Amino acid sequence: MSNSVRICKKCVMDSTIKVISFDENGVCDYCRLYEHRLDTELYDGLERTKMLNILVHKIKRDGKNKQYDCIIGVSGGVDSSYVAHLVKKLGLRPLAIHLDNGWNSELAVKNIQLLLEKLGIDLYTHVINWEEFKDLQRSFILSSIENIEMSSDHAINAILLKTADKYGIKYILNGSNLVTEGILAKQGGKDIDYRLLTDIHNKFGTKKLKTYPSINIWNFAYKVLVKKIKFIPFLNYFDFNKEDAQVLLEKEYGWKRYGGKHYESIFTRFFQGYILPNKFNYDKRKCHLSSMIISQHITRDDAIKELQKSPYLNENIFEEDLEYFLKKLEFTKEEFEKIMKEKPKDPIEYKSYEKMFEMLRPLVYIIKEYAKGTKGKW
Ligand SMILES: [Zn+2]
């Protein structure tokens, strides 16, 4: 089998990724797109400092006489924790928002508390109604579409936008960044597609979603285009180095590391470490490591070595997580094994906005860029 897998000459993306192509030099299209994004979206040196100063000035100006001038989403992970640190150092007045979807590791909760207390940042935690959310997560797992995390990600975006609107805040600063997350495999199902979410839940769910935080795409577009609320990938304004950020957080705040990207959530750990590679033949570490290769934070050889390790830290944690996952979502072992064997489905097989997004791609792109407040757009 392994003989037939083709690996990009530059990064570690390979032919197991659903949509990928290689040029005559054996370099994949993800590399090319990513290099283009680094060129056009990431600033260097002086230019970066200048852009950051402009951004900070605008945030302060627009937030004058308001209780907060920006919102930061916190998960307890490195990226968002580091954003909290930076924002405060720059003299901004953030409100931190956290979604408690029932899957936080104890360490994540502790990290958030320690950090925000020390920084003196107000925290609003939205505790999701577990019975509803369980029903929705079960539905996504039963639907066999890949973007299972949509059930959480949609809710986070909805809460961030609604809270921003409520407080009259225009800036949501997040930890997404090109350095470690610039390469992402195309995955069916967009987080803002409430139509898809509803259809999946109608087909597989049993409870009504009465309190689940949601937002339809028209309301999303309204908040972004008319209310001008922006999602700023804040770390792109810095020379972001993950290892340095972790060392700083440990030293200054007693923050502790998790041993894996996004391992602050037990669900995410299980999803990325087991469900994705085994059911969808997709090892997300490939994207993450490829981004770090092209942005020159790791060598390709080291990335290949890393990929030879199991996606799970160790077998014991896997067994514990599996048991916890089954019990929490009320699946029997047999049921879950059957789901794992079922063929993955494309969101297009459900009622969704996939086709419309595809047709209106240039427009969707512009709205996305507008929402991010990238170069020249504001
Ligand atoms: Zn590549």
Residues whose N, C-alpha, C, O or C-beta is under 5 A from the ligand:
A	BS01	ZN	C8 K10 C11 M13 V27 C28 C31
